Amino acid sequence: MSRVWEVPVHDPTRVRDARTAVHEACARAGLGPERTAAGELVATELATNLLRHAGGGILLVNLVTPPSGSGTSVRLFTLDHGPGIADVTAALRDGCTTAGPSLGAGLGSCLRNADAFHLYGAPGRGTVATARIDPEPSRDARAVRGPSAGGVVIALDRAGTSGDAWGCVRHEERVTLLLADGLGHGPKAAHASVAAVEELRRAAHLPPEEILRRLHTALRPTRGAAVAVAQVDTAKGDIGFAGVGNIGGRLRTPDGWTSLVSHPGIVGAYFPAHVPLRRAPWHRDSLLVLHSDGLPSRWPPPEDPQLLAHDPSVLAATVLRDAGSPARPPRDDTSVAVLAPDRHP
């Protein structure tokens, strides 16, 4: 998950760069020729749309764990500050276009070729698209029940390797989201954060504060990391949060957004004697956003009802986009992870 591809798309030559980035990501994920071709097609269409409709934007590529829990998927994001989309449903239909001579099939093609495709566009505020390419086509209509997670990671100065990582693991009635920020930058920081995500898979049966203690032992051979853990117990209907370091978060409650603050320290190096655990009710309108300190401290929480009902990957990418601008680029490796409730009837 530490490898990141970021392509600024502001002229036609960058469409090829976007396609190349996805080809490299698919190779890193071990995807076969058919899935790689699907990813390249989606990248081409999304990058072309950035130029035609938004005046440019950014294409990001992350490696993520697929819903099956095994293997590696490729997740594409496009972010822009263009005119947005007034009718997303219409935009996904073949033949719908607002730009010159075009078949209007680009977004529909993304929908057909990606294993998951989500589009959010608010008029006057830009558009966010996310697409996931799995190792094998996943056309199983049976959705995983319970809270769902999504996230996005970028590297400082397009370095290619981010010191941030996130992961989500299910164990019986518990769904646990972790976000880690390895100390510093580069491969050694990535080693620490990825080690935290890997250890989570073996410790997801524990409560948040005990997971952090176990991570402290696992990360001792590394340079350490800031880590936050949030765990939803669907049987009890509550969420627990504990963090060590500079990972922040916000929880949406019936009264609005409330901040979640981690305890000072470094997991793997300087672990506090006591880690506070915060608990709160978890219901259908809840939403959790965790982020590393690459995000500005006063980022605006999402309020658009259409966005709040979207896939967590879209929420994470929109928070990342709206927290910065071309004039205020990220000052660190940056990651955002979102945990959303089960919205199935």
Helices and strands as residue ranges (DSSP letters): E 4-9, H 13-29, H 33-54, E 57-64, E 73-79, H 88-91, H 106-113, E 116-122, E 126-133, E 148-154, G 156-158, E 164-171, E 174-182, H 186-203, H 208-218, E 225-233, E 238-244, E 248-253, E 256-261, E 278-281, E 287-291, H 305-308, H 312-323, E 334-340
